[in-house]
Amino acid sequence: MTRPSGVGVRTRPLRDVSIRELRGLLDEESAAWRSELAWDFSDVRAAVAAGVERGTLPGRAVSDGSRALAYCYYMVDAGRVIIGSVYAGQEQRGRGLEEALVEAVIGDARAERGSSRVECQTLFCTSEAVEGRFAAAGFASRPRHYMSRDLRQPLPAADPALPRGVCLRPLGRDELQAAAEIVYRSHVGSVDAALNLTYATPAACRAFVDTLVLRSGCGRFDEEASRVAEGPKGAVGVLIASRLCATNGHVCQVSVAPQVQGRGVGAALMSLALHAFRAQGLATATLSVTVSNRRAHRLYERLGYRVDRRFAAHAWVRPPARIELPA
C-alpha cells in the first residue's frame, strides 16, 4: 500500500477526525468545485461536516496532527458502497495522498458487512493517478466526460423536428414512475447499468428519479428545463434538469425509449433544455456522459458541449460474481 510521506503525516479513519481539523479542507474543496465544475458543493459540504461531527461518516483522512491534508469518504447504500470525494488540498497534491486514501478506503469498503459491491466515479478527485489503484484492485472501469456549454453562444433551433405524434411537455411530479421506466428501459444492457446499480433495476431507477426531483440529489430540480416526450401511447423520453449553482444548469438525466432512439427525440429534449436554461439567465450548461456512448457524445458535441474534465466510473463485485461490460 502507498504510504503518505512527511514527518507526522498519518492516515486516520474519518470517525476519529474532528470537524476543526477538516473544516479548512472542506471550504477549499467547495471553492474548487464551484470554480472548476460550476457546482455549488455547499449541501454536500454540510452533509460531510455533519457526519464528521457525529462521528458516523466512514472514510479516511490524511492529517499532519492539526489539520487534514486530504480526505475520502464513502456511503453504504443497500448492499453497495459508493466512494465519494477523493480530495487533497492544493499544496498537498503530487505526494501520493489521494492514492494512499483510495487504497485504504477500498479495503474498508470491501470489509463493510453486507456489502458485495463497491462503486466510484472520480469526478470529484484531485489526482488522475487514483485510476490505476482501482485497476490494480480489480475494478471494472470506463472513462467518462464532464462537458459544458457556454449559453452566450448561439443555440440550436428551439423546436427541432420530432417523430409524428410526439410532443414535448413539462415533467409533472406525479409521473415519476413513467419517467423511471424510460430511464430503466434506455439503460438495459448498457455500460452505465453494468457499472452503476442506479440503472440496474426498475426499483433503483425509481429511487434515482425520486432523488433527483424530490430530494435535490444533483442540484436543485429545474422544472422549467425538465421535459417529457409524449407519444401516441405514452411517454417515450424524459429529461431531468437541475441548477448546480446560480449560473449553471445541469442535465442530470436524458433518456429515450429504445423504439424511438435515433429519431430526434433526445436532440429535441436537449435543445429545449438549453433554451430554458438561457431564458432563466444562466451562463452555462453541463452534463456528464460515458465516452463509449458514442451516439450521445456526438449529439452533445453537435449541440455545442465541450469536454471540461475527464474522469472514470469504477465498479467491483465480490467474487465469484463478475461485472460483465458490453463490448
C-alpha positions in Angstrom: 0.0 0.0 0.0 1.2 3.5 -0.8 2.0 5.5 2.4 1.7 9.3 2.7 5.1 10.9 3.1 6.2 13.5 5.6 7.0 13.8 9.3 4.0 13.4 11.4 1.7 12.6 8.5 -0.7 9.7 9.0 -3.9 8.2 7.6 -6.8 8.0 10.1 -10.5 6.9 10.0 -12.8 9.9 9.4 -14.6 8.9 12.5 -11.5 9.9 14.5 -11.1 13.2 12.8 -12.6 16.4 14.3 -14.5 18.9 12.2 -12.0 21.5 13.3 -9.2 19.6 11.5 -11.3 19.1 8.4 -13.1 22.4 8.1 -10.4 24.3 6.1 -10.1 21.4 3.6 -13.9 21.3 3.1 -14.0 25.0 2.5 -11.2 24.7 -0.1 -13.0 21.8 -1.8 -16.3 23.7 -2.0 -14.5 26.7 -3.7 -12.6 24.4 -6.1 -15.7 22.5 -7.4 -17.5 25.8 -7.8 -14.7 27.2 -9.8 -13.8 24.1 -11.8 -17.2 22.4 -12.3 -19.7 25.3 -11.7 -21.1 23.1 -9.0 -22.3 24.5 -5.7 -21.0 22.0 -3.2 -22.4 23.6 -0.1 -25.1 20.9 0.5 -22.5 18.1 0.2 -20.1 20.0 2.4 -22.8 20.4 5.1 -23.6 16.7 5.0 -20.0 15.7 5.2 -19.4 18.1 8.1 -22.5 16.8 9.9 -21.3 13.2 9.5 -17.8 14.1 10.8 -19.3 15.9 13.8 -21.4 12.9 14.7 -18.5 10.6 14.1 -20.6 8.4 11.7 -19.2 9.2 8.3 -17.0 6.3 7.0 -13.8 7.1 5.2 -10.2 8.2 5.8 -8.2 11.4 6.2 -4.5 12.2 5.9 -3.5 14.7 8.6 -0.4 16.2 10.0 -1.7 16.3 13.5 -3.5 19.6 13.5 -5.2 19.7 10.1 -6.5 17.4 7.4 -4.4 17.5 4.2 -6.6 15.1 2.2 -9.8 13.0 2.7 -12.0 10.5 1.2 -15.5 9.4 2.4 -17.9 6.7 1.3 -21.6 5.8 1.8 -23.2 2.5 2.3 -26.4 2.0 0.3 -28.4 -1.2 0.0 -25.6 -3.7 -0.3 -23.1 -1.5 -2.1 -20.6 1.1 -1.1 -20.2 4.3 -3.0 -16.9 6.2 -2.7 -17.3 9.9 -2.9 -14.8 12.7 -2.9 -11.0 12.0 -3.0 -9.7 15.4 -2.3 -6.3 16.8 -1.4 -5.5 20.4 -0.7 -3.9 22.4 -3.5 -0.5 22.4 -1.8 -0.6 18.7 -1.0 -1.1 17.3 -4.5 1.6 15.2 -6.2 2.6 13.5 -2.9 0.6 10.3 -3.3 -2.0 11.2 -0.7 -5.1 10.5 -2.9 -3.6 7.2 -3.9 -3.0 6.2 -0.3 -6.5 7.2 0.6 -8.1 5.2 -2.2 -6.2 2.1 -1.3 -7.2 2.3 2.3 -10.8 3.2 1.5 -11.2 0.3 -1.0 -10.1 -2.0 1.8 -12.5 -0.5 4.2 -15.4 -0.6 1.7 -14.8 -4.3 0.9 -14.9 -5.1 4.6 -18.3 -3.4 5.2 -20.7 -6.0 6.5 -23.4 -6.9 4.0 -21.7 -5.1 1.1 -20.9 -7.1 -2.0 -20.2 -4.2 -4.4 -18.1 -1.0 -4.5 -18.6 1.8 -6.9 -16.9 5.1 -7.5 -17.0 7.9 -10.1 -13.9 10.0 -9.9 -15.3 13.4 -11.0 -14.6 14.8 -7.5 -11.0 13.6 -7.3 -7.8 15.7 -7.4 -5.4 13.0 -8.8 -5.6 11.1 -12.1 -3.2 8.5 -10.5 -6.0 7.0 -8.5 -7.4 5.4 -11.6 -4.5 2.9 -11.5 -5.4 2.0 -8.0 -8.9 0.9 -9.0 -7.5 -1.1 -11.9 -5.0 -2.8 -9.6 -7.8 -3.7 -7.2 -9.7 -5.5 -9.9 -12.4 -2.9 -10.6 -14.1 -2.8 -14.0 -13.9 0.8 -15.4 -14.8 3.0 -18.2 -13.9 6.7 -19.0 -16.4 9.5 -18.7 -16.5 13.1 -19.7 -17.9 16.1 -17.8 -19.0 18.6 -20.5 -20.1 22.2 -20.5 -21.6 24.7 -22.9 -21.5 28.5 -23.0 -25.1 29.6 -23.2 -24.0 33.0 -24.6 -23.1 31.3 -27.8 -25.8 30.7 -30.5 -28.2 27.9 -29.6 -29.8 25.2 -31.8 -33.3 25.7 -33.0 -35.8 25.7 -30.2 -38.3 23.4 -32.0 -36.3 20.7 -33.8 -38.3 18.1 -35.8 -39.9 15.3 -33.8 -41.4 11.9 -34.9 -45.0 12.1 -36.0 -47.3 12.2 -32.9 -44.6 13.1 -30.4 -44.7 16.3 -28.4 -42.7 17.8 -25.5 -44.4 18.9 -22.3 -43.4 19.6 -18.7 -42.5 16.8 -16.4 -45.0 16.5 -13.6 -44.1 15.3 -10.1 -47.0 12.8 -10.3 -45.4 10.9 -13.2 -42.1 10.0 -11.9 -42.8 6.3 -12.2 -43.2 6.7 -16.0 -40.0 8.7 -16.1 -38.2 6.0 -14.2 -39.4 3.3 -16.5 -38.0 5.2 -19.5 -34.7 5.6 -17.7 -34.6 1.9 -17.0 -35.5 0.7 -20.5 -33.0 3.0 -22.1 -30.1 1.5 -20.0 -30.8 -2.2 -20.3 -27.6 -3.9 -21.4 -25.6 -0.7 -21.2 -22.2 0.1 -19.8 -23.8 2.5 -17.3 -26.1 -0.2 -16.0 -23.2 -2.6 -15.5 -21.1 0.0 -13.6 -23.8 1.7 -11.6 -26.6 -0.1 -9.8 -28.7 3.1 -10.1 -29.7 1.9 -13.6 -29.7 -1.9 -13.0 -33.4 -2.4 -11.9 -36.7 -0.6 -12.3 -36.8 0.0 -8.5 -33.4 1.5 -8.5 -34.3 3.8 -11.3 -37.4 4.9 -9.5 -35.4 5.7 -6.4 -32.9 7.6 -8.6 -35.6 9.7 -10.3 -37.2 10.5 -6.9 -33.8 11.6 -5.6 -33.2 14.0 -8.5 -36.7 15.5 -8.5 -37.9 15.4 -4.9 -34.7 15.5 -2.8 -32.3 17.7 -4.9 -29.9 14.8 -5.2 -27.9 16.6 -8.0 -28.6 20.2 -7.5 -32.0 21.8 -7.2 -34.6 20.4 -9.6 -35.3 22.7 -12.5 -38.9 22.5 -13.6 -38.5 24.9 -16.4 -35.9 22.8 -18.3 -37.2 19.3 -17.4 -39.5 17.7 -20.0 -41.3 14.5 -21.1 -41.6 13.5 -24.7 -45.1 12.2 -25.1 -46.1 9.7 -27.9 -49.4 8.4 -29.0 -49.2 5.5 -26.5 -47.5 7.4 -23.6 -44.1 8.8 -22.6 -41.1 7.9 -24.8 -38.5 10.2 -23.5 -37.6 12.3 -20.4 -35.0 14.9 -19.5 -34.4 15.8 -15.8 -32.6 19.1 -15.3 -31.2 20.8 -12.2 -29.5 24.0 -11.1 -26.0 23.2 -9.9 -25.3 26.8 -8.9 -26.9 30.2 -9.5 -25.4 30.4 -13.0 -25.2 26.8 -14.2 -28.0 24.4 -15.5 -27.2 20.7 -15.5 -28.8 17.8 -17.4 -28.9 15.1 -14.7 -30.5 12.5 -17.0 -31.8 12.3 -20.5 -33.3 9.0 -21.6 -35.2 7.9 -24.7 -37.2 4.7 -25.1 -35.5 2.2 -27.4 -38.2 2.2 -30.0 -37.7 5.9 -30.8 -33.9 6.2 -30.3 -32.1 7.9 -33.2 -35.2 9.8 -34.3 -34.5 13.2 -32.9 -36.3 12.9 -29.5 -33.1 13.2 -27.5 -31.9 16.2 -29.6 -35.3 17.9 -29.1 -35.3 17.4 -25.3 -31.7 18.7 -25.1 -32.4 21.8 -27.3 -35.4 22.8 -25.3 -33.4 22.5 -22.0 -30.7 24.8 -23.4 -33.3 27.4 -24.3 -34.9 27.0 -20.9 -31.5 27.5 -19.2 -30.8 30.6 -21.2 -34.3 32.0 -20.5 -33.6 31.8 -16.8 -30.5 33.9 -17.3 -27.9 31.1 -16.8 -24.4 31.4 -18.2 -23.5 27.7 -18.7 -25.0 24.2 -19.1 -23.3 21.0 -18.0 -23.7 17.2 -18.2 -21.7 14.0 -17.9 -21.5 11.1 -20.3 -19.8 7.7 -20.7 -17.3 8.1 -23.5 -18.3 4.8 -25.2 -21.9 6.1 -25.5 -20.9 7.5 -28.9 -24.3 8.4 -30.1 -25.0 10.6 -27.0 -21.4 12.0 -27.1 -21.8 13.1 -30.8 -25.1 14.7 -30.0 -23.7 16.8 -27.2 -20.8 17.9 -29.3 -23.2 19.0 -32.1 -25.2 21.0 -29.5 -22.0 22.8 -28.6 -20.9 21.0 -25.5 -17.1 20.6 -24.9 -15.1 18.4 -22.6 -14.2 20.1 -19.4 -13.0 17.2 -17.3 -12.0 13.6 -17.8 -12.8 11.0 -15.1 -14.0 7.4 -14.9 -16.7 5.1 -13.5 -15.4 2.1 -11.5 -17.2 -0.9 -10.0 -16.2 -4.1 -8.2 -18.3 -7.1 -7.1 -17.3 -9.7 -4.6 -16.1 -12.9 -6.4 -17.2 -15.3 -7.7 -19.6 -12.7 -9.1 -18.3 -10.6 -12.1 -19.2 -7.4 -13.8 -19.8 -8.1 -17.5 -19.2 -5.0 -19.6 -20.8 -4.9 -23.1 -18.4 -4.7 -25.9 
